[in-house]
Amino acid sequence: MLSKNSIKKIIWRFIDSPVGIIPLVRFRILFGCLMMLGAIRFIQEGWIEKLYLEPRYFFKFYWFEWVRPFDEKGMYILLFTIIVSATMVMLGFFYRMAIIMFFVSFTYLELIDATNYLNHHYLVCLLSFLMIFLPANRAFSIDALIWKKIKTDRVPSWTINILIFQLTIVYTFAGIAKLNYDWIFNAMPLAVWLPEREGIPILGYFFQFKWVAFLMSWAGAFYDLTIAYFLMYSRTRPIAYFFVVVFHLMTWLLFNIGLFPWIMILSTLIFFPDKTFSSDLKNTFGKKMQVALEDKKRNFNSIKRQILIPFLGVFMLSQLLIPLRHFLYPSNIFWAEEGYRFSWRVMLVEKSGQAIFTLKDPNTNRQTEIINSRYLTTFQEKQMSIQPDFILQFAHYLKYEYERTHGIKNPIITVDSHVALNGRVSQRFIDPNINLAEVKDSFFPKKWVLDFKY
Amino acid sequence: MEILKLFFLLFISSSFLITSCKDDDDQDPCSNDFDQVALFTNVADNIILPSYEELKSKVDELSTKTQNFTSTPDESGLNELRIAFKEAYLVWQRAAQFEFGPAEDVFLKNSINNFPANMSQIQFNIENETNNFDQPDTYDQGFPALDYLLFGIAGSNDVLETLKVNAENIDKEKHKKYLSDIVSVMQSKVTQTHDTWKNGYRDSFVTKTGTAAGNSLSQIINSWNENYELIKRNKIGVPSGVLDLNFPLADKVEAVYSGISSSLAVEALNASLSLYLGKGKDGIDRVGLDDFLNEINAEKNEKTLDEVIQEQFANAINAVSALPDPLSEAIENDEMPTVLAYNEITKQVINIKTDLPSVLCISITYVDNPSDSD
């Protein structure tokens, strides 16, 4: 049993004790800068056109069906909002407003088409949401130049620990997700992906060997499971950070994963504490306590704190639970993908499939096979054919389209779909006898997704 | 230290979370032991190059017959030209499945066989003496346009009338000009593809081993699949009406005027099978994708994947062979046999587009990922 006193000590240590502001400020500047560059790259790659203007249909996130894409001008304005707000975050200029603007615009962009869901974009949403509540503009910022009163060299430790906690969650769950049969005992999907990178100088030569795929699978799982803890411990921290850089540079070299390596390399700097500040105070507990009490009176409105800390506590608890929700579903998570998103399952499957829809008019008995490419881009079609909720959404869209263009009421929509997972032959994916037009999506197990057999 | 203990505990407990799935017996996915160079050499020397050589000679023949006919247009000249057209069109079916490298560079498939032809565009081109052959995606050239010019204008008997040389009738001169232009574009593109393959491309093709996109294995499998899907959709699917609420569109068949659609489709499927088996024009079965599948013991539904694929090829070829020519008339009478043939062709797609690349660990690259992944 923890005594009341030790609970108090823990609260003090992880929440209220004053620590140097530098890690937080450094995080703000690097995050803002990276997000600005990322959004510029997004425009330069032509992804506004490819991902948001070319498609005529967009897959939705559950609960966010109301999110709509804008027209060309609107999409550019959205991206410019992201660029401008990220820059303001970097400079610490009207920080609170800027980070709210960034969070809202970035999240909106991500919600438009679920086809483009990426775990690291979700991470950006979460980090920017947390940053709304962090005093990251209280040093090295334009705000601190304008409003001298907010300038400070120390912040309560929760403002940094919450980011550490978030990153630890990401790594740990990514590591746990790798502890599955295919990853550990078949080196899948790395055994597929590595040989594709044979062209890389020197390193590429080794990718033809299967043991390399095994080595990298095991090393990757070990890295994800442990790295956050090695970063927490001051003696292992420098070498751990070295491995952070090496690991993420490897993934950057090997895979087409955009900003992800840079986000992790830069955000993990948050694990490095502000040494100058702690040496000033000579680590004396009493002095720190005194400073904190002064801070509490001066800067931190205690009512605000009393609401904020529990709120963020609940938020972080949800972050612990959301990645575990797949235990509530009977299905194989890599197959049916129930509880797959928002769970830090990163680069875990090589999946391909096809979905052939048939729409039948019950009044005339006429039926038609659907040419998916008439409605979806090739990328959307690829994603749709392996994700049950997309298959269902697309069926509902077909119902709507055929009612609109052909006047067909209550069509019967079935799908002949097969999916191949991690180097296996395909298996039937969706029950071919189910009329998808009448199936409603929900959080309940999707009984119309057939079981994964082997 | 406490944190390390905590982490260790976490590590141990998380290993309980390993989802246990059964090992799939003796299958060895992503084995890279097979001899890719042998496959590429066979495909290049016994399938691709002979196909292009034959296509080139048939298109040269077509060009000669066109010249003969346009200088002295008579019945026998027209008949010879029509025969040359049919022979070249048949040979094209074998050469159509290699749309990468040299063929892709000149948009060979789109220039030679985009169908159905756009008749009004062709008429417009003839009258205004224009064309847009250099555009990659038009429907006014290649075999479909020839099909129209040689067999289709206002019924077959009038074709000769339309094309007969007649100095005082400028329209006929324009027709002949368009005919010659089409053939010469075809000839130059086929020649260019053939020559590039022969002079250098073949040698680099056979050495590009590996599973990366752009290497020979992925090129063969991707273009083979793309071509198969075109057979499925354009030659059989669209005309049968399965894609349009069972309203048949008989006039959208390939070679609608010359009426050889079914023969062409059978030839295309046979070519597809030959490429899979590694079977050359000489009929000898050498190293093919089938040998790769057998080497890694790929299985599906308690059969070998190779057996499944070969069986389905047989079913599809049988079903299409049963369709009479002209296919457009057959569809107008009763579209059901064509629909059934379409279903047989369709059943194969999962085997060759999903299963085969999956067990050989090749990603299908003509579905491009436009953004990052994670």
Interface residues (C-beta under 8 A of the other chain):
Chain A: E45 W47 K50 L51 N116 L118 N119 H120 T172 G175 I176 L179 N180 Y181 D182 I184 F185 N186 M188 A191 V192 P195 E196 R197 E198 G199 Q208 K210 L225 T226 Y229 M232 Y233 F255 N256 I257 G258 L259 F260 N332 I333 F334 V346 M347 E350 S352 G353 Q354 I356 D361 R366 Q367 T368 E369 I370 I371 T377 T378 F379 E381 K382 H406 H418 V419 A420 N422 G423 R424 V425 S426 F452 Y454
Chain B: I3 L4 L6 F7 L10 F11 S14 S15 L17 I18 T19 S20 C21 K22 D23 D24 Q27 P29 C30 N32 G210 T211 A212 A213 R233 G237 V242 L243 D244 L245 N246 F247 A298 E299 K300 L305 T346 V349 I350 K353 T354 D355 P357 S358 V359 C361 S363 I364 Y366 V367 D368 N369 P370 S371 D372 S373 D374
